[in-house]
Amino acid sequence: MKIKIIKNAKEEMEFQLESLTIAELLRFYLNEDSSVNFAAWKREHITEKPIMLLKTKGKTPKKALNDAISAATKDLDKIESDFKKLK
């Protein structure tokens, strides 16, 4: 997954993602974090890549993003494990 950092400040980060699916997944997990004040994505046109804005309080945006990715990965690994048990 490629992330292009557009803006990186102490409590705010703006970055571009490759996929709308990844943007929505990250938005969900970021908003589960109590230190995240705001996480949303936008795109100016349907042909453009989504841009996400992340605002935090008490945690750096990079740490919040890493935590969200870890939580998503953990949940997806659990789903994969449960699915394999069904065979």
Rosetta blueprint (number, residue, H / E / L):
1 M L
2 K L
3 I E
4 K E
5 I E
6 I E
7 K E
8 N E
9 A L
10 K L
11 E L
12 E E
13 M E
14 E E
15 F E
16 Q E
17 L E
18 E L
19 S L
20 L H
21 T H
22 I H
23 A H
24 E H
25 L H
26 L H
27 R H
28 F H
29 Y H
30 L H
31 N H
32 E H
33 D L
34 S L
35 S L
36 V E
37 N E
38 F E
39 A E
40 A E
41 W E
42 K E
43 R L
44 E L
45 H L
46 I L
47 T L
48 E L
49 K L
50 P L
51 I E
52 M E
53 L E
54 L E
55 K E
56 T E
57 K L
58 G L
59 K L
60 T L
61 P H
62 K H
63 K H
64 A H
65 L H
66 N H
67 D H
68 A H
69 I H
70 S H
71 A H
72 A H
73 T H
74 K H
75 D H
76 L H
77 D H
78 K H
79 I H
80 E H
81 S H
82 D H
83 F H
84 K H
85 K H
86 L L
87 K L
